């Protein structure tokens, strides 16, 4: 069995660009939502004419669609991810626009009949509604409130869970922006980390989980987590996910 220092060294050097989580096979597991976002995305993309995918990451999920619309555009704010997305989406004819999460969308009003996003950091509902054509749809899987709170509290001490990612707040904001929310579902999904290297890679990759995370700053907590896994088995946390879909009102 690998020592703590060996696992720390491994977890500190694994590349973390993009949203490919294949490295975690055998190191961590996560339940998938019952609605099957990738399947729904493929179905919606197959019937769209002009589609926009927001905060696409490295384009990993978008690249799985079996049929691309006539126009396919994706946005991404991290240059390393944008480069990966361009490579992955090129076979689909996709165009990637480097754009910060808080920047206004550089597209005309009503330019798309489908806007999608998987795990957006922020959602500017007015901008989503603006670029959707009347009758156009928004489909997304969001991270819900309190996601991974077990891991966050272990690393940082008890943290207050805010309401910013509450599904009902998303419904209210989408409705206020002019969308008719037609589907809203949420689930808590079990995550297991089998060693501390997996935790380190996850926290380096999903940087907003423990803001400012570094191995040096959190070495004592990582040691405690390693010791707990050795005594009790996998560290268990839960991700919160919700599916939201809406249609731009005809006005």
C-alpha positions as MATLAB code, in Angstrom:
seq = 'XXXXXXXXXXXXXXXXXXXXXXXXXXXXXXXXXXXXXXXXXXXXXXXXXXXXXXXXXXXXXXXXXXXXXXXXXXXXXXXXXXXXXXXXXXXXXXXXXXXXXXXXXXXXXXXXXXXXXXXXXXXXXXXXXXXXXXXXXXXXXXXXXXXXXXXXXXXXXXXXXXXXXXXXXXXXXXXXXXXXXXXXXXXXXXXXXXXXXXXXXXXXXXXXXXXXXXXXXXXXXXXXXXXXXXXXXXXXXXXXXXXXXXXXXXX';
ca = [
       0.000    0.000    0.000;
       1.323    3.458   -0.928;
       2.463    5.722    1.889;
       0.999    9.134    2.594;
       4.029   10.873    1.108;
       3.868    8.726   -2.043;
       0.171    9.495   -2.504;
       0.754   13.213   -1.946;
       3.537   13.217   -4.527;
       1.303   11.433   -7.038;
      -1.706   13.654   -6.451;
       0.420   16.780   -6.773;
       1.685   15.970  -10.273;
      -1.375   14.649  -12.134;
      -2.413   17.068  -14.951;
      -5.720   18.762  -14.149;
      -6.583   20.615  -17.380;
     -10.045   20.043  -18.802;
     -12.963   18.051  -17.402;
     -11.790   14.554  -18.247;
     -12.158   12.570  -15.026;
     -10.922    9.234  -16.386;
      -7.860    9.336  -14.104;
     -10.171    8.739  -11.136;
     -11.111    5.220  -12.299;
     -10.345    2.937   -9.369;
      -9.511    5.939   -7.157;
     -12.948    7.523   -6.700;
     -16.559    6.951   -7.723;
     -19.574    9.227   -8.159;
     -23.193    8.329   -8.761;
     -24.688    9.783  -11.919;
     -28.010   11.642  -11.994;
     -30.929    9.521  -13.112;
     -31.912   11.892  -15.923;
     -28.760   11.280  -17.993;
     -27.629   14.751  -18.990;
     -25.355   13.644  -21.846;
     -28.241   11.737  -23.448;
     -30.610   14.704  -23.089;
     -27.956   17.013  -24.517;
     -27.503   14.761  -27.539;
     -31.246   14.662  -28.159;
     -31.638   18.430  -27.951;
     -28.578   19.117  -30.122;
     -29.851   16.749  -32.811;
     -32.971   18.884  -33.328;
     -31.379   22.330  -32.918;
     -30.280   24.604  -35.756;
     -28.076   27.048  -33.826;
     -26.748   26.029  -30.397;
     -24.563   27.613  -27.714;
     -22.847   25.675  -24.909;
     -21.758   27.904  -22.014;
     -18.654   27.249  -19.883;
     -17.920   24.090  -21.851;
     -14.699   23.198  -20.019;
     -12.582   21.099  -22.350;
     -15.645   20.207  -24.432;
     -15.659   16.669  -23.037;
     -19.439   16.336  -22.687;
     -20.391   18.415  -25.718;
     -18.084   16.330  -27.923;
     -20.191   13.223  -27.184;
     -23.265   14.458  -29.062;
     -24.020   12.129  -31.981;
     -25.195   14.922  -34.278;
     -24.208   18.583  -34.264;
     -26.497   21.447  -35.239;
     -25.778   23.620  -38.250;
     -24.087   26.186  -35.986;
     -22.361   25.069  -32.785;
     -20.622   27.593  -30.518;
     -19.102   27.060  -27.075;
     -17.669   29.486  -24.529;
     -14.863   28.842  -22.049;
     -12.906   31.194  -19.819;
      -9.802   29.163  -19.004;
      -7.336   29.237  -21.949;
      -6.030   25.709  -21.296;
      -9.570   24.331  -21.387;
     -10.478   26.430  -24.422;
      -7.574   24.905  -26.342;
      -8.755   21.393  -25.447;
     -12.317   22.279  -26.444;
     -11.222   23.569  -29.856;
      -9.477   20.288  -30.534;
     -12.382   18.149  -29.357;
     -15.127   20.126  -31.073;
     -13.384   20.621  -34.411;
     -14.788   17.354  -35.840;
     -18.293   18.662  -35.070;
     -17.626   22.014  -36.709;
     -17.792   23.695  -33.316;
     -16.347   27.149  -32.624;
     -14.947   28.062  -29.198;
     -15.044   31.624  -27.874;
     -12.789   32.475  -24.924;
     -15.031   34.331  -22.524;
     -14.946   34.994  -18.786;
     -17.778   33.658  -16.667;
     -18.993   37.170  -15.824;
     -18.541   38.687  -19.285;
     -21.615   39.556  -21.376;
     -22.251   37.152  -24.213;
     -20.877   38.547  -27.495;
     -23.810   37.345  -29.579;
     -26.828   39.118  -31.076;
     -30.261   38.987  -29.496;
     -32.176   35.829  -30.377;
     -29.145   34.218  -32.051;
     -29.661   30.653  -30.775;
     -32.561   28.253  -30.529;
     -30.725   26.171  -27.869;
     -28.450   27.203  -24.994;
     -26.901   24.512  -22.792;
     -24.435   24.231  -19.928;
     -23.088   21.551  -17.627;
     -22.056   22.721  -14.166;
     -21.818   26.454  -14.887;
     -20.002   28.443  -12.227;
     -22.391   31.361  -12.693;
     -25.529   31.827  -14.771;
     -26.519   35.243  -16.062;
     -30.145   34.543  -16.807;
     -30.809   37.842  -18.556;
     -28.013   37.090  -21.019;
     -29.240   33.530  -21.555;
     -32.735   34.800  -22.301;
     -31.406   37.584  -24.536;
     -29.468   35.295  -26.893;
     -32.304   32.748  -27.085;
     -34.764   33.131  -29.919;
     -38.434   33.282  -28.866;
     -39.454   29.679  -28.234;
     -35.796   28.637  -27.867;
     -34.781   26.420  -24.958;
     -32.233   26.293  -22.159;
     -31.039   22.906  -20.877;
     -28.473   22.580  -18.121;
     -27.227   20.514  -15.233;
     -26.234   22.725  -12.311;
     -24.342   22.080   -9.093;
     -26.750   22.411   -6.175;
     -26.369   23.971   -2.739;
     -24.260   22.055   -0.216;
     -22.452   19.954   -2.805;
     -19.488   18.082   -1.262;
     -20.105   19.684    2.109;
     -18.634   16.642    3.908;
     -15.288   17.118    2.178;
     -15.378   20.908    2.495;
     -16.132   20.732    6.221;
     -13.407   18.122    6.770;
     -10.808   20.303    5.089;
     -11.914   23.763    6.267;
     -14.062   23.183    9.337;
     -17.865   23.609    9.368;
     -18.997   26.008    6.646;
     -22.351   27.685    6.232;
     -24.304   26.414    3.239;
     -25.610   29.358    1.251;
     -28.722   29.453   -0.911;
     -27.073   30.783   -4.055;
     -27.308   27.377   -5.732;
     -30.790   26.513   -4.520;
     -32.829   25.043   -7.426;
     -35.859   27.136   -6.509;
     -33.791   30.317   -6.690;
     -32.683   29.241  -10.158;
     -36.333   28.780  -11.129;
     -37.199   32.244   -9.843;
     -34.269   33.883  -11.642;
     -34.976   32.081  -14.909;
     -38.650   33.028  -14.735;
     -37.817   36.660  -13.998;
     -35.561   36.716  -17.076;
     -38.395   35.539  -19.325;
     -38.054   31.746  -19.359;
     -40.871   29.310  -18.719;
     -39.228   26.599  -16.580;
     -40.575   23.294  -17.855;
     -38.404   20.851  -15.890;
     -36.600   21.099  -12.548;
     -35.234   17.999  -10.787;
     -32.574   17.580   -8.103;
     -30.652   14.651   -6.617;
     -27.960   13.996   -3.992;
     -25.307   11.631   -5.363;
     -22.829    9.536   -3.392;
     -19.110   10.118   -3.950;
     -16.348    7.895   -2.570;
     -12.637    8.742   -2.458;
     -10.442    5.663   -2.040;
      -7.156    7.436   -1.326;
      -5.818   10.873   -0.514;
      -4.226   11.270   -3.963;
      -7.729   11.271   -5.476;
      -8.786   14.011   -3.068;
      -5.742   16.109   -3.950;
      -6.335   15.787   -7.689;
     -10.018   16.618   -7.244;
      -9.295   19.738   -5.189;
      -6.651   20.876   -7.671;
      -9.091   20.339  -10.529;
     -12.338   21.649   -9.049;
     -10.694   24.707   -7.545;
     -13.799   26.319   -6.037;
     -14.418   23.354   -3.694;
     -11.727   24.501   -1.232;
     -10.694   27.989   -2.404;
      -6.948   28.528   -2.359;
      -6.223   24.835   -1.839;
      -2.579   23.787   -1.895;
      -1.018   20.628   -0.553;
       1.319   22.636    1.654;
      -1.468   24.697    3.219;
      -3.685   21.666    3.905;
      -1.080   18.995    4.608;
      -2.285   18.379    8.176;
      -5.882   17.876    7.041;
      -4.727   15.634    4.198;
      -2.779   13.543    6.683;
      -5.883   13.244    8.866;
      -7.966   12.256    5.852;
      -5.382    9.652    4.817;
      -5.419    8.191    8.333;
      -9.234    8.054    8.338;
      -9.348    6.252    4.992;
      -6.829    3.690    6.255;
      -8.928    3.080    9.388;
     -12.478    3.274    8.023;
     -12.321    2.868    4.249;
     -13.379    5.330    1.510;
     -14.189    8.907    2.407;
     -17.850    9.511    1.523;
     -19.332   12.809    0.394;
     -22.359   13.779   -1.669;
     -22.658   15.985   -4.713;
     -25.844   17.957   -5.305;
     -27.088   18.254   -8.875;
     -30.186   19.677  -10.492;
     -31.513   19.609  -14.023;
     -33.241   22.729  -15.268;
     -34.895   23.276  -18.623;
     -36.904   26.251  -19.816;
     -38.325   27.867  -22.918;
     -37.969   31.518  -23.904;
     -41.387   33.054  -23.812;
     -42.824   34.333  -27.101;
     -42.619   38.042  -26.365;
];
